[in-house]
Amino acid sequence: MPEAAPPPLPLLAAASSPAAAQLQRARRRQHQRRGWRRPRGLLAWGSLVAFFFVMNWWMFSRLQDPATRPHFRLRRHSPRADTAASNSSSLSTLEEVAGAAKGKGPHRVMLTRLLALAAHALAEAETRPEPIDLWEEPINATLWKPCSDQREWEASGGPNGHIMISANGGINQQRVAICNAVTISRLLNATLVLPKFLYSNVWLDKSQFGDIYQEDYFINYLKSDIRIVKDLPVELQSLDLEAIGSVVNDTDVMKEAKPSLYVKKILPILLRNRVVHFIGFGNRLSFDPIPSDLQKLRCRCNFHALRFVQKIQEMGALLVDRLHGLRPPLSPLKDNLLGQFAVKSASSANKSDASKYLAVHLRFEIDMVAYSLCYFGGGKDEEDELEAYRQIHFPVLTELKRTAKLPSAAFLRSEGKCPLAPEEAVLMLAAIGFKRSTNIYIAGAEIYGGRHRMAAISHLYPSLVTKETLLSPSELEPFKNFSSQLAALDFIACAAADAFAMTDPGSQFSSLVQGYRMYYGGGNLPTIRPNKRRLASILVKNATIEWQEFEIRVRKLIQQTKQVHERPVARSIFRHPRCLECMCRTER
């Protein structure tokens, strides 16, 4: 048999000496301590990683914490702005307490995972250049030039009688009604009485034509097209128009009616009674088929004849100056929007102070949210709150919900029928490449969910402003309680922006702004218009999609909507002025 190996020396020593045995016990304890060090090191690393994830979760949970709702911040501070900011910060807490007392709970924010990925992506992208087409339109957009101001007909004296309109809705519906009334007056060879605006319990605005638009400029600019007077002749004022059958409601004229209907149905009333009064008249004239000269007149009215009154122009110029950092606002668009105030700061402007800004129209008011029948992550509290609002403001819809099977909220979202929530809008902006430092102007009325709902967008884009943060209370005072005049300020800020993003392509405000930018922009004023159906199909994968794939898909979607096309048949000329009746195409 082979010889056995000798025992280790320490064992021999242990067998031969008590001192050696003590040494052996000491070494054993040392080995035990070394064995503990490795798991303790792993434990420390594990604790560090766990701490990171906890902090990450805590940071983004703050987006949903009412106590940490951020206020809108000005990029360029002033003592007045700092004071206003501190005041708004203290007041927001009181407002939250009052809201809680009324049962208005917090509205949970959707898509928290994607918002976390967006925050990380924005932090990394701050040192990289922006996409080259972010602030530009496609090159072929420059081939279209404004030319609807050109006339090829004789002026009409309006001998067939007088047309009156009382336009309903807000400033956007009123503007469309005015342009349609001008066109119908020319079609029927009638005299137009300066339009009136109906008071609405929704808009709560008593403004009339002369409070928003320059009356004399409107009359004089269109005098080569139609005759316009400020009041009905005295001999016609005493007539009971309803009794003689001269009042025409929206129910009497179908939506987007053809010109032939007016000749057949309205002209006989006009010739018989010498006056016709249209009540409403928002979208009561078709875009096709219509004679090209009448189409050009409608375009001329919208883009040339309607100029804001001087107090709106002056305050709009102040907004644009503060947004652009006193960039010289010399362009056909700003000249039309701001009149004599467009050149106010040009002489003292410094190009180095110029800055770009993105205007965003957030269409997320409670009326739109409630009417959409969509769900926005707020649980039962949200559903109960919106149902209560519907019962008061949309009783027909409430009854329809009770008696008929309506599409589910999930189906409506998949079909792109839901308004984009602020957190969905900010994900779109981050994906297409706007940096965290981008100056953003937010247009629109009060957002459903308030500051809490705005937390996501103001967290990711801190240089966020509104007209209320850019203008002092004293500067806004003349417009207080006049929603249409306030909307006119938003219109100016959005139309003059270096880039404009809409969240609801169906919004008439966004449509008018888009058309204005197309008409006057010279191919330099891009508009971001999401396809909500396709965007919804991307967002539905929010639990698994990675940010790089999300970016690629969203950017492709937006690039496709920015393509330059001539106005599709039957589409609004106010929104799509690129057509031969409204603009001229040049060849290079």
C-alpha positions in Angstrom: 0.0 0.0 0.0 1.2 3.5 -0.7 2.5 5.5 2.2 0.2 7.8 3.9 0.8 11.6 3.4 2.1 13.3 6.5 -0.3 15.4 8.4 -0.1 19.2 7.9 2.5 20.9 10.0 0.0 22.9 12.0 -1.6 19.7 13.1 1.7 18.2 14.1 2.4 21.3 16.1 -1.0 21.1 17.7 -0.4 17.6 18.8 3.0 18.4 20.3 2.3 21.7 22.1 -0.6 23.5 24.0 0.8 26.8 22.6 0.4 25.5 19.1 -3.2 24.6 19.8 -3.9 28.1 20.9 -2.4 29.5 17.7 -4.6 27.2 15.7 -7.7 28.5 17.4 -6.7 32.1 16.7 -6.2 31.3 13.0 -9.5 29.6 12.8 -11.2 32.7 14.2 -9.3 34.8 11.6 -10.6 32.6 8.8 -14.1 32.9 10.1 -13.8 36.8 10.1 -12.6 36.7 6.5 -15.5 34.5 5.5 -17.9 37.1 6.9 -16.2 40.0 5.0 -17.3 38.8 1.6 -21.1 38.5 2.3 -20.9 41.8 4.1 -19.4 43.4 1.0 -22.1 41.9 -1.2 -24.7 43.1 1.3 -23.3 46.7 1.1 -23.4 46.6 -2.7 -26.9 45.2 -2.6 -28.0 47.9 -0.1 -26.5 50.6 -2.4 -28.4 49.3 -5.5 -31.6 49.0 -3.4 -31.1 52.6 -2.2 -30.8 53.8 -5.8 -34.0 52.1 -6.9 -35.9 53.5 -3.8 -34.7 57.0 -4.5 -35.6 56.6 -8.2 -39.1 55.5 -7.2 -39.4 58.3 -4.7 -38.4 61.0 -7.2 -41.0 59.9 -9.8 -43.7 59.3 -7.2 -43.3 63.0 -6.4 -45.0 63.6 -9.8 -48.1 62.3 -8.1 -47.7 64.0 -4.7 -50.0 67.0 -4.4 -47.6 68.5 -1.8 -44.8 68.8 -4.3 -46.7 70.3 -7.2 -44.3 72.7 -9.0 -45.3 76.1 -10.1 -44.7 77.5 -13.6 -41.3 79.1 -13.7 -40.0 82.0 -15.8 -36.7 81.4 -17.6 -35.8 85.0 -17.2 -36.5 86.1 -13.7 -37.5 89.6 -12.5 -38.3 90.9 -9.0 -42.0 90.9 -10.0 -41.8 87.3 -11.3 -40.0 86.1 -8.2 -42.6 87.7 -6.0 -45.4 86.3 -8.1 -43.8 82.8 -8.0 -43.5 82.9 -4.2 -47.1 84.0 -3.9 -48.4 81.3 -6.2 -46.4 78.7 -4.3 -47.9 79.6 -1.0 -51.4 80.0 -2.5 -51.3 76.6 -4.2 -51.2 74.9 -0.8 -54.3 76.7 0.3 -56.0 75.9 -3.0 -55.2 72.2 -2.5 -56.7 72.3 1.0 -59.8 74.0 -0.3 -60.0 71.4 -3.2 -59.7 68.5 -0.8 -62.5 70.0 1.4 -64.7 70.0 -1.7 -64.0 66.4 -2.4 -61.6 67.0 -5.3 -59.0 64.3 -4.8 -55.7 64.0 -6.6 -55.7 62.8 -10.2 -53.2 60.0 -10.7 -50.8 60.4 -13.5 -50.5 57.7 -16.1 -47.4 56.2 -17.8 -45.1 56.7 -14.8 -42.6 54.2 -16.2 -42.2 56.0 -19.5 -42.0 59.3 -17.7 -39.0 57.9 -15.7 -37.4 56.8 -18.9 -38.0 60.2 -20.5 -36.4 62.0 -17.6 -33.3 59.8 -17.9 -33.2 60.3 -21.7 -33.6 64.1 -21.4 -30.7 64.3 -18.9 -28.4 62.3 -21.3 -29.6 64.3 -24.4 -28.7 67.7 -22.9 -25.1 67.5 -24.3 -26.1 66.2 -27.7 -27.4 68.3 -30.7 -31.1 68.4 -31.3 -32.6 66.7 -34.4 -31.9 68.9 -37.4 -35.6 69.1 -38.5 -37.0 69.9 -35.0 -37.4 73.6 -35.7 -37.9 73.4 -39.5 -40.5 72.5 -42.0 -39.8 70.4 -45.1 -38.0 72.3 -47.8 -41.0 72.2 -50.2 -43.0 74.2 -47.7 -41.1 77.3 -49.0 -42.7 76.9 -52.4 -46.0 78.2 -51.2 -46.5 82.0 -50.8 -49.5 84.0 -49.6 -51.6 85.6 -52.4 -55.2 85.6 -51.4 -55.1 89.4 -51.1 -55.2 89.6 -55.0 -58.6 90.4 -56.4 -59.9 89.9 -59.9 -63.5 91.2 -59.6 -65.5 94.4 -59.2 -66.8 95.5 -55.8 -70.3 94.5 -54.9 -72.6 97.3 -53.7 -74.9 94.8 -51.9 -78.2 95.9 -53.5 -80.1 92.7 -52.7 -80.5 93.5 -49.0 -78.8 93.2 -45.6 -77.3 90.1 -43.9 -76.9 90.0 -40.2 -75.2 87.3 -38.2 -75.1 86.6 -34.4 -72.2 84.2 -34.1 -72.1 81.7 -31.2 -69.2 79.9 -29.5 -65.8 81.2 -28.6 -63.4 83.3 -30.6 -62.5 80.4 -33.0 -66.1 79.6 -33.9 -66.9 83.3 -34.2 -63.9 83.8 -36.6 -65.1 81.1 -38.9 -68.7 82.5 -38.8 -67.4 85.9 -39.8 -65.5 84.6 -42.8 -68.5 82.5 -43.9 -70.8 85.6 -43.6 -68.5 87.7 -45.8 -68.5 85.0 -48.4 -72.3 84.5 -48.4 -72.8 88.3 -48.6 -70.8 88.3 -51.8 -72.6 85.2 -53.2 -76.0 86.8 -52.6 -74.8 90.3 -53.6 -75.9 91.6 -50.2 -74.6 94.2 -47.7 -73.2 92.7 -44.5 -74.0 94.3 -41.1 -71.0 94.2 -38.8 -71.3 90.8 -37.0 -72.6 90.4 -33.5 -71.5 87.8 -30.9 -74.0 85.9 -28.8 -73.4 85.7 -25.0 -72.7 82.2 -23.9 -73.2 80.6 -20.5 -70.1 78.5 -21.3 -67.7 81.3 -22.4 -69.1 84.0 -20.1 -67.8 86.7 -22.4 -69.6 89.9 -23.4 -67.1 90.9 -26.0 -68.4 92.2 -29.3 -66.6 92.5 -32.7 -65.1 95.9 -31.9 -63.6 94.6 -28.6 -61.5 92.0 -30.5 -61.1 93.2 -34.1 -60.5 96.6 -35.7 -63.9 97.5 -37.2 -62.8 100.2 -39.6 -59.9 98.2 -40.9 -62.2 95.2 -41.5 -64.7 97.4 -43.4 -62.1 99.2 -45.5 -60.1 96.2 -46.3 -63.1 94.3 -47.7 -64.7 97.3 -49.5 -63.4 96.0 -52.8 -65.3 92.8 -52.2 -68.5 93.6 -50.3 -70.3 96.5 -48.7 -70.2 96.4 -44.9 -72.1 98.7 -42.5 -72.0 99.0 -38.8 -75.7 99.0 -38.2 -78.9 98.0 -39.9 -80.6 100.9 -41.7 -83.2 102.7 -39.5 -86.1 101.8 -41.7 -85.3 98.1 -41.2 -84.6 98.2 -37.5 -88.3 98.2 -36.5 -89.1 95.0 -38.4 -90.0 91.9 -36.4 -87.6 89.6 -38.3 -88.9 86.4 -36.7 -92.5 87.3 -37.6 -91.7 87.9 -41.2 -89.6 84.8 -41.5 -86.2 86.4 -41.8 -84.5 84.6 -38.9 -82.4 81.6 -40.0 -81.1 79.2 -37.4 -78.5 76.4 -37.7 -81.4 73.9 -38.0 -82.5 75.7 -41.1 -79.2 75.4 -42.9 -77.3 72.1 -42.8 -73.7 71.9 -41.7 -71.3 72.8 -44.5 -74.1 73.6 -46.9 -73.3 74.2 -50.6 -73.6 77.7 -52.1 -76.5 76.5 -54.2 -78.6 76.0 -51.0 -78.2 79.7 -50.1 -79.1 80.8 -53.6 -82.2 78.6 -53.6 -83.4 79.0 -50.0 -82.0 82.2 -48.6 -81.9 84.6 -51.6 -85.7 84.6 -52.0 -86.1 85.6 -48.3 -83.5 88.3 -48.7 -85.2 89.8 -51.9 -88.6 89.6 -50.2 -87.8 91.0 -46.8 -84.7 93.0 -47.5 -82.9 91.5 -44.5 -81.9 88.0 -43.2 -80.6 87.3 -39.7 -78.4 84.2 -39.2 -78.3 82.9 -35.7 -75.2 80.8 -35.0 -73.7 80.2 -38.5 -70.4 78.6 -37.4 -69.7 75.9 -40.0 -72.6 76.5 -42.4 -70.7 76.8 -45.6 -69.0 73.9 -47.4 -65.3 74.0 -48.4 -66.0 72.1 -51.7 -67.5 72.6 -54.2 -67.3 76.4 -54.1 -66.3 78.9 -56.7 -62.6 79.7 -56.5 -63.2 83.5 -56.1 -65.4 82.9 -53.1 -62.9 80.5 -51.6 -60.2 83.2 -52.0 -62.5 85.7 -50.4 -63.0 83.5 -47.4 -59.2 83.1 -47.2 -58.7 86.8 -47.6 -61.1 87.6 -44.7 -59.3 85.2 -42.3 -55.7 86.0 -43.1 -55.9 89.7 -44.0 -59.1 91.5 -43.0 -59.4 90.4 -39.3 -56.8 92.3 -37.2 -56.9 92.4 -33.5 -57.6 95.7 -31.7 -54.6 97.7 -30.5 -54.8 96.7 -26.8 -54.6 93.0 -27.8 -51.8 93.7 -30.3 -49.8 95.7 -27.7 -50.1 93.0 -25.1 -49.4 90.3 -27.7 -46.2 92.1 -28.7 -45.2 92.2 -25.0 -45.7 88.4 -24.8 -43.7 87.7 -27.9 -40.9 90.0 -26.8 -40.6 88.3 -23.4 -40.7 84.9 -25.0 -38.2 85.7 -27.8 -35.8 87.7 -25.6 -36.4 90.9 -27.6 -35.8 89.3 -31.0 -36.7 91.8 -33.8 -40.2 90.6 -34.7 -40.1 91.8 -38.3 -42.1 89.3 -40.5 -45.4 89.4 -42.4 -46.9 87.2 -39.7 -46.0 89.5 -36.9 -46.8 92.6 -38.8 -50.3 91.2 -39.4 -50.7 90.0 -35.8 -49.2 92.9 -34.0 -49.5 95.9 -36.4 -47.6 99.0 -35.3 -46.3 97.1 -32.2 -44.4 94.6 -34.3 -41.4 96.9 -34.6 -41.6 98.4 -31.1 -38.5 96.7 -29.8 -36.6 96.0 -33.1 -34.2 98.9 -32.8 -33.0 97.9 -29.3 -33.0 94.2 -29.9 -29.8 92.2 -29.6 -29.5 89.1 -31.6 -27.5 87.4 -28.9 -30.5 87.7 -26.6 -32.8 85.9 -29.1 -34.2 82.6 -28.0 -36.5 80.0 -29.5 -39.7 78.8 -27.9 -42.2 76.1 -28.4 -45.9 76.8 -27.9 -48.1 73.9 -26.9 -51.9 74.0 -26.9 -53.0 71.6 -24.2 -56.6 70.8 -24.9 -57.4 69.1 -21.6 -60.2 71.1 -20.0 -62.9 69.3 -17.9 -65.6 69.8 -20.5 -63.6 68.0 -23.2 -62.4 65.3 -20.8 -65.9 64.6 -19.6 -67.4 64.6 -23.1 -64.8 62.2 -24.4 -66.0 59.3 -22.1 -62.3 58.4 -21.8 -60.4 57.2 -18.7 -57.2 59.0 -17.5 -56.0 57.0 -14.6 -57.8 58.7 -11.7 -59.8 55.7 -10.5 -63.3 55.8 -9.1 -62.9 59.4 -7.9 -62.2 60.6 -11.5 -65.1 58.6 -12.9 -67.5 59.9 -10.3 -66.4 63.5 -10.8 -66.7 63.4 -14.6 -70.1 61.7 -14.4 -71.3 64.4 -12.1 -70.1 67.0 -14.6 -71.8 65.3 -17.5 -75.1 65.2 -15.6 -75.0 69.0 -15.3 -73.5 70.0 -18.6 -74.2 67.1 -21.0 -77.5 65.6 -19.9 -78.2 64.1 -23.3 -74.9 62.2 -23.2 -75.7 61.0 -19.7 -79.1 59.7 -20.9 -77.4 58.1 -23.9 -75.0 56.3 -21.6 -78.0 55.0 -19.6 -80.1 53.8 -22.6 -77.5 52.7 -25.2 -74.3 50.7 -25.3 -71.5 53.1 -25.9 -67.9 52.3 -26.8 -65.6 51.4 -23.9 -63.0 53.9 -22.7 -60.3 51.4 -23.9 -61.8 51.3 -27.4 -62.0 55.1 -27.6 -58.4 55.4 -26.6 -57.3 52.8 -29.1 -59.1 54.7 -31.9 -57.4 58.0 -30.9 -60.7 59.5 -29.7 -59.3 60.6 -26.3 -57.7 64.0 -25.7 -54.0 63.7 -24.9 -53.3 64.2 -21.2 -50.4 66.5 -20.3 -48.2 63.5 -19.4 -48.9 61.9 -22.9 -48.1 65.3 -24.5 -44.8 65.6 -22.7 -43.7 62.1 -23.7 -44.3 63.1 -27.3 -42.2 66.2 -27.0 -39.3 64.4 -25.3 -39.4 61.6 -27.9 -39.1 63.9 -30.9 -36.1 65.6 -29.4 -36.9 68.8 -27.5 -34.3 69.3 -24.8 -35.1 69.7 -21.1 -34.0 73.4 -21.4 -36.5 74.2 -24.1 -38.6 77.3 -23.4 -42.3 76.2 -23.6 -45.4 78.4 -23.7 -48.5 76.7 -22.6 -51.8 77.9 -24.2 -55.3 76.9 -23.1 -57.8 77.2 -20.4 -57.7 75.6 -17.0 -56.3 72.1 -17.2 -58.4 69.3 -15.6 -56.5 68.2 -12.5 -54.8 71.5 -12.2 -51.2 71.7 -11.0 -51.1 68.1 -10.1 -51.9 67.1 -13.7 -49.2 69.5 -14.9 -46.6 68.1 -12.6 -45.2 65.7 -15.2 -44.6 68.3 -17.9 -43.3 71.0 -15.6 -40.9 68.5 -14.0 -39.4 67.4 -17.3 -39.5 70.9 -18.8 -38.9 73.4 -16.0 -38.7 76.4 -18.4 -42.5 76.5 -18.7 -44.6 79.7 -18.9 -48.1 80.9 -19.5 -49.5 84.3 -20.2 -50.4 84.5 -16.5 -46.7 84.0 -15.5 -45.3 86.2 -18.3 -47.6 89.1 -17.6 -48.3 90.9 -14.4 -51.8 91.1 -12.8 -52.0 94.8 -13.8 -51.1 93.9 -17.4 -53.8 91.2 -17.5 -56.4 93.3 -15.7 -58.0 94.8 -18.9 -58.6 91.2 -20.2 -60.0 89.8 -17.0 -63.4 88.0 -17.5 -63.0 88.2 -21.3 -62.2 84.7 -22.3 -62.1 85.5 -26.1 -59.6 88.4 -25.6 -57.4 86.1 -23.5 -57.7 83.5 -26.2 -56.5 86.1 -28.7 -53.3 86.5 -26.6 -52.8 82.8 -26.7 -53.4 82.9 -30.5 -50.7 85.5 -31.0 -48.1 83.6 -28.8 -48.8 80.3 -30.6 -48.9 81.7 -34.1 -45.5 83.5 -33.6 -43.8 80.6 -31.9 -40.7 79.0 -33.5 -42.5 75.7 -33.2 -46.1 74.9 -32.3 -47.4 71.6 -31.0 -51.1 70.7 -30.7 -52.5 67.8 -28.6 -55.9 67.7 -30.3 -55.9 68.0 -34.1 -59.6 68.5 -34.0 -59.4 71.7 -32.0 -60.6 74.7 -33.9 -58.1 76.9 -32.1 -55.2 74.6 -33.1 -56.5 74.5 -36.7 -56.6 78.2 -37.0 -53.1 78.6 -35.6 -51.8 75.9 -37.9 -53.3 77.6 -40.9 -52.0 81.0 -39.9 -48.5 79.6 -39.5 -48.7 77.9 -42.9 -50.0 81.0 -44.6 -47.5 83.5 -43.2 -44.6 81.3 -42.1 -42.6 81.1 -45.4 -41.9 77.4 -44.6 -40.1 78.4 -41.3 -42.8 77.7 -38.7 -43.3 74.0 -38.2 -46.4 72.6 -36.5 -46.4 69.3 -34.6 -49.7 67.5 -35.1 -49.9 64.0 -33.7 -51.9 61.2 -35.2 -53.6 60.2 -31.9 -54.7 56.8 -33.1 -51.2 55.7 -34.0 -49.8 57.4 -30.9 -52.3 55.5 -28.7 -51.0 52.2 -30.3 -47.5 53.1 -29.2 -48.4 54.3 -25.7 -50.5 51.1 -25.0 -47.1 49.3 -24.8 -45.8 51.6 -22.1 -45.1 48.7 -19.7 -42.7 47.0 -22.0 -41.5 49.3 -24.7 -37.9 50.7 -24.3 -37.2 54.4 -24.8 -35.1 54.0 -27.9 -37.9 52.2 -29.7 -40.5 54.7 -28.4 -38.4 57.6 -29.8 -38.0 56.0 -33.2 -41.8 55.3 -33.6 -42.9 58.6 -32.3 -40.5 60.6 -34.5 -41.6 58.6 -37.6 -45.2 59.4 -36.8 -44.5 63.1 -36.4 -42.4 63.3 -39.5 -45.2 61.9 -41.6 -47.7 64.5 -40.3 -45.3 67.3 -41.2 -45.2 66.4 -44.9 -46.3 69.2 -47.2 -49.4 68.6 -49.2 -52.0 70.7 -51.1 -55.3 71.0 -49.2 -57.3 67.8 -49.5 -60.8 68.1 -51.0 -63.5 69.3 -48.6 -61.0 70.0 -45.9 -60.9 73.4 -44.0 -59.1 76.2 -45.9 -58.5 77.9 -42.6 -56.4 74.9 -41.5 -55.0 74.0 -44.9 -54.4 77.2 -46.8 -51.9 75.5 -49.2 -54.1 75.5 -52.2 -54.3 77.7 -55.4 -57.4 79.5 -54.1 -55.5 80.8 -51.1 -51.7 80.6 -51.8 -49.5 80.7 -54.9 -47.1 77.9 -55.7 -43.7 79.0 -56.9 -41.1 76.9 -58.8 -37.4 77.0 -58.0 
